[in-house]
Amino acid sequence: MGPNAIITSPTFFGLVLAFDDPVRKGPNPNSEIVGWAQRLVVFASLEEISLHMTYDIVFTSGEFNGSTLNLVGRNPLTRDYREFSVVGGPGAFQLARGFVVDRTVFNSTYDAIFEYNVTQIDHASGSTVGPIDNNKE
């Protein structure tokens, strides 16, 4: 095992995880589920706990039912301000571009709630969407 191996890294460098977590209307763990956050994350920094994320928010109810919002970017988890990119998606989010501001609402060993304020513009309607709250269980 090399010096940058996960077991010796305080930043979990190289760890790859996949998630399929509920997306809720609000930050309350009992809020209505409107979709699923399906993510592939890589701990990608030797300097800080920071993720590279490929992220799909798959809507299963509500106004965007049947649509998916695609997100990608760097997420330095220990920082108060975190921002990554909206890169499109099928359905209502075709050709969407924008950004997400991520805020940790609650975090414990086994549970976390993140609030995503999504600003996206699609070329067809110029509509803006946000905020979207993601409750990771």
C-alpha positions as CSV (number, residue, x, y, z in Angstrom):
1,M,0.0,0.0,0.0
2,G,1.4,3.4,-1.0
3,P,1.6,6.5,1.2
4,N,-1.6,7.9,-0.2
5,A,-3.7,4.9,0.5
6,I,-7.2,5.4,2.0
7,I,-6.3,3.7,5.3
8,T,-3.4,6.2,5.9
9,S,-5.1,9.3,4.6
10,P,-6.8,11.8,7.0
11,T,-8.8,13.0,4.0
12,F,-9.9,9.6,2.8
13,F,-8.1,10.2,-0.5
14,G,-9.1,7.6,-3.1
15,L,-12.2,6.4,-1.5
16,V,-15.1,5.9,-4.0
17,L,-18.7,5.7,-2.8
18,A,-22.1,5.4,-4.4
19,F,-25.4,6.7,-2.8
20,D,-29.1,6.5,-3.6
21,D,-30.7,8.9,-1.0
22,P,-34.2,10.5,-0.8
23,V,-34.7,14.1,-1.9
24,R,-37.3,15.8,0.2
25,K,-39.4,18.9,-0.1
26,G,-37.8,20.4,3.1
27,P,-35.1,19.8,5.7
28,N,-37.4,17.8,8.0
29,P,-36.7,14.1,7.8
30,N,-40.4,13.5,7.6
31,S,-40.9,15.8,4.6
32,E,-42.4,14.4,1.4
33,I,-40.0,12.5,-0.8
34,V,-40.0,14.0,-4.3
35,G,-37.1,12.0,-5.8
36,W,-33.7,10.3,-5.3
37,A,-30.2,11.7,-5.2
38,Q,-28.1,9.1,-7.0
39,R,-24.4,10.0,-6.7
40,L,-20.9,8.7,-7.4
41,V,-18.4,10.4,-5.2
42,V,-14.6,10.2,-5.0
43,F,-12.6,11.7,-2.1
44,A,-10.2,13.5,-4.4
45,S,-7.9,15.8,-2.2
46,L,-4.8,15.1,-0.2
47,E,-5.2,18.5,1.5
48,E,-8.8,18.6,2.8
49,I,-11.9,16.4,2.9
50,S,-13.2,17.2,-0.6
51,L,-15.3,15.2,-3.0
52,H,-15.6,15.1,-6.7
53,M,-19.2,14.3,-7.4
54,T,-21.2,13.1,-10.3
55,Y,-24.8,13.6,-9.2
56,D,-28.3,12.9,-10.6
57,I,-31.4,14.2,-8.8
58,V,-34.1,11.9,-10.2
59,F,-37.6,13.4,-9.6
60,T,-40.4,10.8,-8.9
61,S,-43.2,13.2,-8.0
62,G,-44.2,16.8,-8.0
63,E,-43.7,19.4,-10.7
64,F,-40.6,17.7,-12.2
65,N,-41.8,14.1,-12.0
66,G,-40.0,12.1,-14.6
67,S,-37.1,14.6,-15.0
68,T,-33.5,14.3,-13.8
69,L,-31.2,17.2,-12.9
70,N,-27.5,16.4,-13.5
71,L,-24.9,18.0,-11.2
72,V,-21.1,17.7,-11.2
73,G,-18.1,19.2,-9.4
74,R,-15.9,19.6,-6.4
75,N,-17.5,19.6,-2.9
76,P,-15.1,20.6,-0.1
77,L,-17.2,19.2,2.8
78,T,-15.6,21.1,5.7
79,R,-16.2,24.6,4.1
80,D,-19.3,26.6,4.9
81,Y,-19.8,27.7,1.3
82,R,-19.8,25.0,-1.4
83,E,-20.8,25.4,-5.0
84,F,-20.9,23.0,-7.9
85,S,-22.4,22.9,-11.5
86,V,-25.7,22.1,-13.0
87,V,-24.8,20.5,-16.3
88,G,-28.2,19.5,-17.8
89,G,-30.5,16.6,-17.6
90,P,-33.4,14.9,-19.4
91,G,-37.0,16.0,-19.2
92,A,-37.6,19.5,-17.8
93,F,-33.9,20.0,-17.5
94,Q,-32.8,19.6,-21.1
95,L,-30.0,22.1,-21.8
96,A,-30.1,23.3,-18.2
97,R,-27.1,25.2,-17.0
98,G,-26.4,26.8,-13.6
99,F,-25.0,26.2,-10.2
100,V,-25.8,24.7,-6.7
101,V,-24.9,26.3,-3.4
102,D,-24.7,23.5,-0.8
103,R,-25.2,23.9,2.9
104,T,-25.1,21.3,5.7
105,V,-28.2,21.6,7.8
106,F,-27.5,18.6,10.1
107,N,-24.7,16.0,10.2
108,S,-24.1,13.1,12.5
109,T,-22.1,9.8,12.2
110,Y,-24.9,8.0,10.2
111,D,-27.2,10.8,9.0
112,A,-27.0,14.2,7.3
113,I,-29.3,16.8,5.8
114,F,-28.0,19.1,3.1
115,E,-29.9,22.0,1.6
116,Y,-29.2,22.7,-2.1
117,N,-30.1,26.1,-3.5
118,V,-30.2,25.4,-7.2
119,T,-30.0,28.2,-9.7
120,Q,-30.5,26.9,-13.2
121,I,-31.7,28.3,-16.5
122,D,-32.9,26.2,-19.3
123,H,-32.7,27.7,-22.8
124,A,-36.3,26.9,-23.7
125,S,-38.1,28.7,-20.9
126,G,-35.6,30.7,-18.9
127,S,-37.1,29.2,-15.8
128,T,-35.2,29.1,-12.5
129,V,-35.5,26.2,-10.0
130,G,-34.7,26.2,-6.2
131,P,-34.2,25.4,-3.5
132,I,-34.1,21.7,-3.5
133,D,-33.4,19.9,-0.1
134,N,-31.6,16.6,0.0
135,N,-32.1,14.5,3.1
136,K,-29.4,11.7,3.2
137,E,-30.6,8.8,5.4
